[in-house]
Amino acid sequence: MFRVILMLLATGPLSPASAQAEFGPGARVAFLGITFIDTSTEGAYFGAKPAEQARIALLQDKVRDRFAQEGLMLVDLAPVADRLASTVNPAKCYGCDIRMGRTLGADFVLVGEVQKVSNLILSMNLVLRDTETERMVRGLSVDIRSNTDDSWLRGIRYILNNNIFKE
C-alpha cells in the first residue's frame, strides 16, 4: 500500500503566504524537469524500464499543468536545450540550474528527482529556487511505496498541494 514519509528539506525564510505572493501569478519559472535515478539492484541488472520513463513524463506533465493552473509562466527552455541535454541531473549540477534559469530570464527554477531504491521504495523531491538569491523558497521530499502510476502521481500531488502551493 501507499505510504508517505515526509522529510522537509527546507522552506526558506518565507512564510507560506509571503512565498505564495512571491511566486504568484505571472512569475516566470524555468522547469528543468525531473531526473530518474535508479539505485536499485533491479536497475543495475536489467536497465531502465520503459514504464518508469513514462512515469517521469507523466509527473512532468502534472507539474507543468499545476504551475499553469496557478497562473505561473513556464519559460521556453529552447535557449538552454543543449546545456540541459548534456546535464546528467539539473538538481545536482553545482548551480547550473540557477545559471540556466537566469539565462532564460526566469524568476525561479524548478527541478525534481525520483530515486528508485527498490521496486517497492522510491523517493521523490521537487525544489523551487529563486534565481536572484539562489535560495530555495520551497522544497519537499516524499518516500513512496509501490512503483505504479497511481503511487507516483499521489507523491507528486502531495508535494504540490502540501508544500509548493500550500496556503
C-alpha angles and dihedrals in degrees: 000000000000117000126175120209112188127215112177109216096190139299099211123227096305126098114230092256095049092044090053089052090046095057099023129131115335097023112137114235128189105208104196094184139246121292121215115218116187112197094158124117087236091060092048091055103035106023128222119346116225090223091059092049088051089051090055089055089047091053093046091052090049091051093047091048093050094048090049091048089053090054098251120141116234108210124227110260095203095105090059099032095115093048091045092049091053093048112095095202121003089196090064108032105114095261099319088126091060092045092051090047091052091048088054093049092243124158091210138019122214125200134168143186138200114198118195109210093171136337087274103039125056132163122211130188139175125192129190116197132187108240093210100050096023088223124137110246095180135009140149139175125204131185115219132195119218128036101239137118089251096052093046091049092048089052095051092043089053091053093047096045100039102037120007096044100019112140 
